[in-house]
Structure formats: C-alpha cells, structure tokens
Amino acid sequence: MQKSGETTADRKNVIQVSTRRDRRFFMYLAKLVLSDFQTAELHALGEAISIAVNVAEQLERLQYVKITKIETLTFESEQKGRNDRNYNRKKVKLIVAVERAQGFAGLMSTFKRPANKKQ
C-alpha cells in the first residue's frame, strides 16, 4: 500500500478516521478525496474502526465506491502510566481501501460541494 520512504501523512488519499466526528463527515470527506483520486484508504484505530466500516459500507451501498481491500494490523504502543512507568499496549488498526465505482461521476454531479469563501 505504501511506498518505501513515504509516510501516511504524505499521502493525500488517506483518511484518518476518528471518533471525534460522525460518519457523515467521513462520508463527505471520502467523496471529496475520491473526486481527486481514483482510490482512497480509510485508516482507523480502536473505537473508530466501527465508523470506518460503516462509512465504507454506506459508500458501497450507495454505489459511490467498490471496497477493494480490508486489512487489519496489531501493534504495540508505548504509553506512560502512573509513576512514569512505561506500558506497552496492543492496538488494532483497520485499513479499508476503496476505489471509485463506475457510476461515480454521475453520482458526483448531484453532490453539493461547499462554496469557496473569500476571506
């Protein structure tokens, strides 16, 4: 998925899903990313995994995308605890790769983009 020497932050078609926003925001963001790129990836950790799955499922159900790959990873993350002791915690990461569906252009013609605000 990732080329050597390239970080996730360098890639513009990667969407970092979090629990701070609802699924509608990430569906909107995925549509915007897919209007510029042929593919996109939804990355989620922990509780945000259910949001990423829901977004990918809804976009596929509405025929915007086709899910091409689902990948799960576990890794250890070092965290500081009480008394400045370090704890290694296992975390789960989900990556859902999607690509534009054939009818994407037609559906996007009815999609409303925000107006550019001049400041």
ZADO-1210 file (C-alpha; in nm, 4 decimals, padded with zeros to 6 digits):
<atoms>
<atom x="00.0000" y="00.0000" z="00.0000" code="MET" pos="1"/>
<atom x="00.2706" y="00.2450" z="00.0971" code="GLN" pos="2"/>
<atom x="00.5889" y="00.3115" z="-00.0952" code="LYS" pos="3"/>
<atom x="00.9181" y="00.2984" z="00.0887" code="SER" pos="4"/>
<atom x="01.0192" y="00.6309" z="00.2402" code="GLY" pos="5"/>
<atom x="00.6638" y="00.7642" z="00.2205" code="GLU" pos="6"/>
<atom x="00.4738" y="00.8298" z="00.5412" code="THR" pos="7"/>
<atom x="00.0969" y="00.8149" z="00.5809" code="THR" pos="8"/>
<atom x="00.0886" y="01.1927" z="00.6292" code="ALA" pos="9"/>
<atom x="00.2465" y="01.2396" z="00.2825" code="ASP" pos="10"/>
<atom x="-00.0384" y="01.0611" z="00.1097" code="ARG" pos="11"/>
<atom x="-00.3368" y="01.2770" z="00.0286" code="LYS" pos="12"/>
<atom x="-00.5771" y="00.9904" z="-00.0379" code="ASN" pos="13"/>
<atom x="-00.5577" y="00.8549" z="00.3189" code="VAL" pos="14"/>
<atom x="-00.8399" y="00.9481" z="00.5546" code="ILE" pos="15"/>
<atom x="-00.7642" y="00.9148" z="00.9266" code="GLN" pos="16"/>
<atom x="-01.0985" y="00.8191" z="01.0810" code="VAL" pos="17"/>
<atom x="-01.1524" y="00.9191" z="01.4443" code="SER" pos="18"/>
<atom x="-01.4343" y="00.9178" z="01.6966" code="THR" pos="19"/>
<atom x="-01.4325" y="01.2981" z="01.7175" code="ARG" pos="20"/>
<atom x="-01.6507" y="01.3330" z="01.4076" code="ARG" pos="21"/>
<atom x="-01.9549" y="01.1370" z="01.2952" code="ASP" pos="22"/>
<atom x="-01.9753" y="00.9065" z="00.9956" code="ARG" pos="23"/>
<atom x="-02.1470" y="01.1664" z="00.7753" code="ARG" pos="24"/>
<atom x="-01.8361" y="01.3861" z="00.7905" code="PHE" pos="25"/>
<atom x="-01.6121" y="01.0984" z="00.6812" code="PHE" pos="26"/>
<atom x="-01.8526" y="01.0029" z="00.4007" code="MET" pos="27"/>
<atom x="-01.8369" y="01.3638" z="00.2794" code="TYR" pos="28"/>
<atom x="-01.4581" y="01.3660" z="00.3088" code="LEU" pos="29"/>
<atom x="-01.4271" y="01.0362" z="00.1208" code="ALA" pos="30"/>
<atom x="-01.6350" y="01.1753" z="-00.1654" code="LYS" pos="31"/>
<atom x="-01.4099" y="01.4806" z="-00.1854" code="LEU" pos="32"/>
<atom x="-01.0932" y="01.2684" z="-00.1828" code="VAL" pos="33"/>
<atom x="-01.2304" y="01.0315" z="-00.4453" code="LEU" pos="34"/>
<atom x="-01.3198" y="01.3226" z="-00.6719" code="SER" pos="35"/>
<atom x="-00.9428" y="01.3927" z="-00.6929" code="ASP" pos="36"/>
<atom x="-00.8025" y="01.0363" z="-00.6686" code="PHE" pos="37"/>
<atom x="-00.9060" y="00.7022" z="-00.8164" code="GLN" pos="38"/>
<atom x="-00.8564" y="00.5265" z="-00.4803" code="THR" pos="39"/>
<atom x="-00.8732" y="00.6163" z="-00.1127" code="ALA" pos="40"/>
<atom x="-00.7906" y="00.4482" z="00.2154" code="GLU" pos="41"/>
<atom x="-00.9773" y="00.4755" z="00.5436" code="LEU" pos="42"/>
<atom x="-00.7438" y="00.4244" z="00.8422" code="HIS" pos="43"/>
<atom x="-00.8925" y="00.3724" z="01.1886" code="ALA" pos="44"/>
<atom x="-00.7700" y="00.2789" z="01.5351" code="LEU" pos="45"/>
<atom x="-00.9685" y="00.1294" z="01.8234" code="GLY" pos="46"/>
<atom x="-01.3251" y="00.2516" z="01.8559" code="GLU" pos="47"/>
<atom x="-01.3067" y="00.4414" z="01.5267" code="ALA" pos="48"/>
<atom x="-01.2972" y="00.1079" z="01.3418" code="ILE" pos="49"/>
<atom x="-01.6764" y="00.0781" z="01.3532" code="SER" pos="50"/>
<atom x="-01.7087" y="00.4257" z="01.1991" code="ILE" pos="51"/>
<atom x="-01.4667" y="00.3386" z="00.9163" code="ALA" pos="52"/>
<atom x="-01.6524" y="00.0148" z="00.8420" code="VAL" pos="53"/>
<atom x="-01.9849" y="00.1975" z="00.8432" code="ASN" pos="54"/>
<atom x="-01.8547" y="00.4680" z="00.6066" code="VAL" pos="55"/>
<atom x="-01.7118" y="00.2139" z="00.3604" code="ALA" pos="56"/>
<atom x="-02.0289" y="00.0052" z="00.3736" code="GLU" pos="57"/>
<atom x="-02.2572" y="00.3052" z="00.3158" code="GLN" pos="58"/>
<atom x="-02.0485" y="00.4370" z="00.0264" code="LEU" pos="59"/>
<atom x="-02.0569" y="00.0943" z="-00.1366" code="GLU" pos="60"/>
<atom x="-02.4302" y="00.0581" z="-00.0750" code="ARG" pos="61"/>
<atom x="-02.4892" y="00.3990" z="-00.2380" code="LEU" pos="62"/>
<atom x="-02.2691" y="00.2834" z="-00.5320" code="GLN" pos="63"/>
<atom x="-02.0013" y="00.5517" z="-00.4919" code="TYR" pos="64"/>
<atom x="-01.7187" y="00.3036" z="-00.4314" code="VAL" pos="65"/>
<atom x="-01.6099" y="-00.0556" z="-00.4519" code="LYS" pos="66"/>
<atom x="-01.4250" y="-00.1969" z="-00.1500" code="ILE" pos="67"/>
<atom x="-01.1017" y="-00.3479" z="-00.2812" code="THR" pos="68"/>
<atom x="-00.9136" y="-00.4465" z="00.0317" code="LYS" pos="69"/>
<atom x="-00.9656" y="-00.4769" z="00.4063" code="ILE" pos="70"/>
<atom x="-00.6537" y="-00.5087" z="00.6191" code="GLU" pos="71"/>
<atom x="-00.6138" y="-00.5383" z="00.9963" code="THR" pos="72"/>
<atom x="-00.2969" y="-00.4809" z="01.1938" code="LEU" pos="73"/>
<atom x="-00.1997" y="-00.5067" z="01.5578" code="THR" pos="74"/>
<atom x="00.0956" y="-00.3227" z="01.7023" code="PHE" pos="75"/>
<atom x="00.2338" y="-00.2288" z="02.0396" code="GLU" pos="76"/>
<atom x="00.2212" y="00.1309" z="02.1521" code="SER" pos="77"/>
<atom x="00.4283" y="00.2577" z="02.4417" code="GLU" pos="78"/>
<atom x="00.2348" y="00.4755" z="02.6841" code="GLN" pos="79"/>
<atom x="00.3330" y="00.6451" z="03.0064" code="LYS" pos="80"/>
<atom x="00.1353" y="00.5426" z="03.3097" code="GLY" pos="81"/>
<atom x="00.1401" y="00.6308" z="03.6753" code="ARG" pos="82"/>
<atom x="00.4762" y="00.6867" z="03.8391" code="ASN" pos="83"/>
<atom x="00.6304" y="00.7497" z="03.4948" code="ASP" pos="84"/>
<atom x="00.6283" y="00.3791" z="03.4155" code="ARG" pos="85"/>
<atom x="00.6032" y="00.2795" z="03.0515" code="ASN" pos="86"/>
<atom x="00.3354" y="00.0355" z="02.9438" code="TYR" pos="87"/>
<atom x="00.3161" y="-00.1445" z="02.6134" code="ASN" pos="88"/>
<atom x="-00.0414" y="-00.1660" z="02.4903" code="ARG" pos="89"/>
<atom x="-00.1604" y="-00.3549" z="02.1895" code="LYS" pos="90"/>
<atom x="-00.3641" y="-00.1516" z="01.9443" code="LYS" pos="91"/>
<atom x="-00.5716" y="-00.2619" z="01.6497" code="VAL" pos="92"/>
<atom x="-00.5685" y="-00.0756" z="01.3186" code="LYS" pos="93"/>
<atom x="-00.8053" y="-00.1215" z="01.0270" code="LEU" pos="94"/>
<atom x="-00.7328" y="-00.0104" z="00.6711" code="ILE" pos="95"/>
<atom x="-01.0148" y="-00.0162" z="00.4166" code="VAL" pos="96"/>
<atom x="-00.9092" y="00.0501" z="00.0570" code="ALA" pos="97"/>
<atom x="-01.1805" y="00.1701" z="-00.1804" code="VAL" pos="98"/>
<atom x="-01.1878" y="00.2728" z="-00.5434" code="GLU" pos="99"/>
<atom x="-01.4370" y="00.4700" z="-00.7470" code="ARG" pos="100"/>
<atom x="-01.7350" y="00.2774" z="-00.8773" code="ALA" pos="101"/>
<atom x="-01.8325" y="00.3051" z="-01.2424" code="GLN" pos="102"/>
<atom x="-02.1236" y="00.5386" z="-01.1740" code="GLY" pos="103"/>
<atom x="-01.9181" y="00.7684" z="-00.9510" code="PHE" pos="104"/>
<atom x="-01.9066" y="01.0622" z="-01.1949" code="ALA" pos="105"/>
<atom x="-02.2831" y="01.0595" z="-01.2400" code="GLY" pos="106"/>
<atom x="-02.3467" y="01.0491" z="-00.8670" code="LEU" pos="107"/>
<atom x="-02.0962" y="01.3269" z="-00.8043" code="MET" pos="108"/>
<atom x="-02.2790" y="01.5555" z="-01.0470" code="SER" pos="109"/>
<atom x="-02.5584" y="01.5781" z="-00.7884" code="THR" pos="110"/>
<atom x="-02.3138" y="01.6081" z="-00.4966" code="PHE" pos="111"/>
<atom x="-02.3073" y="01.9565" z="-00.3432" code="LYS" pos="112"/>
<atom x="-01.9622" y="02.0981" z="-00.2764" code="ARG" pos="113"/>
<atom x="-01.9213" y="02.3827" z="-00.0307" code="PRO" pos="114"/>
<atom x="-01.8878" y="02.7281" z="-00.1818" code="ALA" pos="115"/>
<atom x="-01.5402" y="02.8788" z="-00.1657" code="ASN" pos="116"/>
<atom x="-01.5443" y="03.1512" z="00.0943" code="LYS" pos="117"/>
<atom x="-01.3228" y="03.4508" z="00.0304" code="LYS" pos="118"/>
<atom x="-01.1599" y="03.5874" z="00.3411" code="GLN" pos="119"/>
</atoms>
